[in-house]
């Protein structure tokens, strides 16, 4: 708003002259309105003296005076004296427009930052714009109390300014916290590839100070540019503590992260390959579970995992997780229920496993699936193998592979489907790849306990 000259005219009140005429004086304020800080010149026209009260707690004497106003509405009052000695009091309104701006300092890179402020004097509907080093960031209109809010993404440090058609705020000098992206690449499995990575955005905001320790040993302590990738040793179980901090350039702020990288026994499931799978098979075989050799988690390894989960009372997920590894580290071979004869077979329906007992000890553990269909059952008791058929043997309920019959039409036999729950018509299903071994190592007359 352009401010011009405001003139107020007052009639001097004085003792009447002989002719009955009165002297007239006026006061002027130039300008009477404008952006704060507003420098106003006051003048008492046709007066021989004046005392000024500027309305903000300060004053002055003289026909002319100057005063600088802060933002707000003010009333300046003058007691003026005319040439005839008469005095009068006159007032003039002054408006100094102001605009405030505040925001978080430092601001976070590329995050929505909330800027707030107020127009002074308070007024609704005033348009306010926010600009920064990269240009205009947003606009808003003031509410009933003269306040405004602008949300903008800050990516550059420097001066930020709010402006209206009447005033501008004082510059808000912002620092920026750069974006520190730090993480771990890989699952941390022992023997796998495992990396610490970090990136600074923007890359010119500073350098990265990285410290990596394992126990009491300091492994890395140095600075890098805006990006870093460090390979971690996974040959043994360990925990790395990684400190990464931004050493900021001018106008940027520091930030830091702490990461814990654990080298652990891996989570294994069907399809995984590697040394951990081979290690799993070795540990299961040492505990007398039927488990294959090799580094591939295939259907045979899944059978072994199911058997272990059944015996240990774990959820039958077929997945080797942290709970599985803990159980495996503390597992013992189960004890057979029967000691005589020294060599026999045990079908443990509750756990859905078969124990091959030799010398009264469990020599092999195989997963099985017994009767699970409605109306079907697997008989319990002591039996003996009385008939064996090598290869495939057709039956009314399907083809049996390498069956060993122990009572009636019930047999221990290979089947492509051995789920971790009862699902057969009544026979004892074993995995196809285990059936030939059982067939060749259990002769006619071998005792079979089912319980």
PEZIDA-V449059 format. One record per residue. N is the residue number from 1. PSI is psi in degrees with one decimal (none if undefined). Layout:
N&PSI + N&PSI
This chain:
1&128.9 + 2&138.2 + 3&134.6 + 4&-156.4 + 5&128.0 + 6&126.3 + 7&125.3 + 8&136.2 + 9&131.3 + 10&149.6 + 11&121.7 + 12&136.2 + 13&113.0 + 14&174.5 + 15&135.4 + 16&137.4 + 17&171.8 + 18&-31.7 + 19&-10.7 + 20&2.9 + 21&155.4 + 22&145.0 + 23&146.5 + 24&137.6 + 25&157.5 + 26&156.9 + 27&147.0 + 28&144.6 + 29&123.1 + 30&116.0 + 31&163.7 + 32&-8.9 + 33&149.3 + 34&-179.7 + 35&137.7 + 36&148.8 + 37&129.5 + 38&117.5 + 39&114.2 + 40&134.8 + 41&126.5 + 42&143.5 + 43&129.9 + 44&104.9 + 45&133.9 + 46&27.6 + 47&153.4 + 48&-6.5 + 49&155.3 + 50&147.9 + 51&125.5 + 52&129.7 + 53&109.0 + 54&-6.3 + 55&-3.1 + 56&22.5 + 57&0.1 + 58&165.4 + 59&179.5 + 60&163.8 + 61&148.4 + 62&156.4 + 63&-33.4 + 64&151.7 + 65&157.4 + 66&147.6 + 67&144.0 + 68&124.4 + 69&139.1 + 70&172.4 + 71&136.7 + 72&178.2 + 73&132.5 + 74&155.8 + 75&115.9 + 76&135.7 + 77&136.6 + 78&133.5 + 79&110.3 + 80&151.1 + 81&127.0 + 82&173.7 + 83&-28.2 + 84&5.6 + 85&-7.2 + 86&156.1 + 87&153.0 + 88&159.8 + 89&129.8 + 90&154.1 + 91&155.6 + 92&139.9 + 93&136.3 + 94&132.8 + 95&116.8 + 96&114.3 + 97&134.8 + 98&164.7 + 99&125.4 + 100&158.7 + 101&130.6 + 102&158.3 + 103&167.2 + 104&137.7 + 105&107.8 + 106&160.3 + 107&154.3 + 108&135.9 + 109&127.2 + 110&7.0 + 111&154.3 + 112&119.8 + 113&137.5 + 114&119.0 + 115&139.3 + 116&158.1 + 117&-176.5 + 118&141.2 + 119&142.4 + 120&127.1 + 121&156.3 + 122&135.6 + 123&137.2 + 124&146.6 + 125&10.4 + 126&130.1 + 127&129.1 + 128&134.7 + 129&145.5 + 130&127.5 + 131&153.5 + 132&-168.4 + 133&-25.2 + 134&6.5 + 135&-162.8 + 136&136.5 + 137&-21.2 + 138&167.9 + 139&160.9 + 140&164.9 + 141&148.3 + 142&152.4 + 143&-166.2 + 144&-32.3 + 145&7.9 + 146&9.8 + 147&158.1 + 148&159.1 + 149&131.5 + 150&128.4 + 151&129.9 + 152&154.0 + 153&123.9 + 154&124.5 + 155&-10.6 + 156&130.1 + 157&160.6 + 158&-157.0 + 159&133.5 + 160&139.9 + 161&135.8 + 162&137.3 + 163&147.9 + 164&179.7 + 165&-12.2 + 166&-23.7 + 167&166.9 + 168&149.5 + 169&166.6 + 170&145.3 + 171&136.5 + 172&111.8 + 173&110.9 + 174&137.3 + 175&159.4 + 176&132.9 + 177&114.3 + 178&162.5 + 179&121.6 + 180&109.1 + 181&110.0 + 182&139.6 + 183&-171.6 + 184&132.9 + 185&120.6 + 186&167.4 + 187&0.8 + 188&11.5 + 189&142.1 + 190&132.2 + 191&-0.7 + 192&173.2 + 193&129.4 + 194&125.6 + 195&146.6 + 196&131.3 + 197&146.9 + 198&146.6 + 199&139.4 + 200&129.9 + 201&120.7 + 202&154.7 + 203&-25.6 + 204&7.1 + 205&-13.1 + 206&-157.4 + 207&163.3 + 208&125.0 + 209&118.5 + 210&130.4 + 211&126.0 + 212&127.7 + 213&152.1 + 214&109.0 + 215&-126.0 + 216&1.3 + 217&127.5 + 218&121.1 + 219&-36.0 + 220&135.7 + 221&87.6 + 222&172.5 + 223&153.1 + 224&170.3 + 225&-147.8 + 226&-1.5 + 227&142.8 + 228&145.7 + 229&118.7 + 230&128.4 + 231&134.0 + 232&142.3 + 233&122.6 + 234&21.0 + 235&-14.0 + 236&160.4 + 237&133.2 + 238&166.6 + 239&124.0 + 240&136.6 + 241&121.7 + 242&119.9 + 243&125.1 + 244&127.0 + 245&148.9 + 246&121.7 + 247&102.4 + 248&151.0 + 249&174.6 + 250&139.0 + 251&-6.3 + 252&161.0 + 253&157.8 + 254&152.6 + 255&161.6 + 256&159.5 + 257&152.1 + 258&127.5 + 259&149.0 + 260&118.6 + 261&117.0 + 262&126.4 + 263&116.6 + 264&167.2 + 265&136.0 + 266&161.8 + 267&122.2 + 268&143.8 + 269&174.5 + 270&131.3 + 271&-19.7 + 272&150.6 + 273&157.8 + 274&-179.7 + 275&-31.9 + 276&-34.3 + 277&-42.9 + 278&-38.8 + 279&-41.2 + 280&-47.8 + 281&-41.0 + 282&-42.8 + 283&-38.6 + 284&-40.0 + 285&-37.0 + 286&-26.5 + 287&9.7 + 288&25.8 + 289&141.8 + 290&108.6 + 291&142.6 + 292&164.1 + 293&161.4 + 294&172.7 + 295&19.9 + 296&131.1 + 297&93.2 + 298&-167.4 + 299&-31.6 + 300&-41.4 + 301&-34.7 + 302&-40.8 + 303&-42.9 + 304&-39.9 + 305&-42.9 + 306&-44.1 + 307&-43.8 + 308&-44.2 + 309&-36.4 + 310&-49.2 + 311&-38.5 + 312&-1.9 + 313&26.4 + 314&160.3 + 315&135.7 + 316&72.6 + 317&-22.8 + 318&9.6 + 319&135.1 + 320&103.5 + 321&-170.3 + 322&-39.8 + 323&-39.2 + 324&-47.2 + 325&-40.8 + 326&-42.9 + 327&-38.4 + 328&-36.1 + 329&-22.9 + 330&12.3 + 331&152.4 + 332&155.3 + 333&132.4 + 334&159.5 + 335&132.9 + 336&152.3 + 337&-31.0 + 338&137.8 + 339&-21.6 + 340&144.1 + 341&167.1 + 342&-33.6 + 343&123.4 + 344&178.1 + 345&144.4 + 346&129.6 + 347&111.0 + 348&94.6 + 349&-35.0 + 350&-36.2 + 351&-6.1 + 352&50.7 + 353&160.9 + 354&129.4 + 355&126.2 + 356&113.1 + 357&127.1 + 358&130.5 + 359&38.8 + 360&20.6 + 361&151.0 + 362&117.7 + 363&-22.6 + 364&139.5 + 365&125.2 + 366&135.7 + 367&144.1 + 368&168.3 + 369&116.2 + 370&-168.0 + 371&130.8 + 372&-7.9 + 373&148.7 + 374&132.0 + 375&-0.8 + 376&154.2 + 377&157.7 + 378&120.6 + 379&149.2 + 380&154.8 + 381&-167.6 + 382&131.5 + 383&-178.8 + 384&148.4 + 385&119.7 + 386&-12.4 + 387&138.6 + 388&141.3 + 389&120.2 + 390&139.9 + 391&-145.6 + 392&135.8 + 393&107.1 + 394&143.9 + 395&165.9 + 396&-25.2 + 397&9.7 + 398&175.1 + 399&129.7 + 400&142.1 + 401&125.0 + 402&53.5 + 403&147.1 + 404&104.3 + 405&132.8 + 406&-16.7 + 407&132.6 + 408&-129.5 + 409&11.5 + 410&133.5 + 411&157.5 + 412&121.1 + 413&158.2 + 414&145.1 + 415&139.3 + 416&-21.2 + 417&108.2 + 418&80.2 + 419&166.6 + 420&26.0 + 421&162.2 + 422&130.1 + 423&2.5 + 424&175.5 + 425&-13.4 + 426&-26.5 + 427&174.8 + 428&104.4 + 429&138.2 + 430&158.8 + 431&145.9 + 432&-37.9 + 433&-16.3 + 434&-25.7 + 435&-44.9 + 436&-36.5 + 437&-44.1 + 438&-40.1 + 439&-42.7 + 440&-17.2 + 441&1.4 + 442&109.0 + 443&174.0 + 444&144.2 + 445&-3.3 + 446&131.7 + 447&139.5 + 448&117.7 + 449&133.0 + 450&124.2 + 451&none
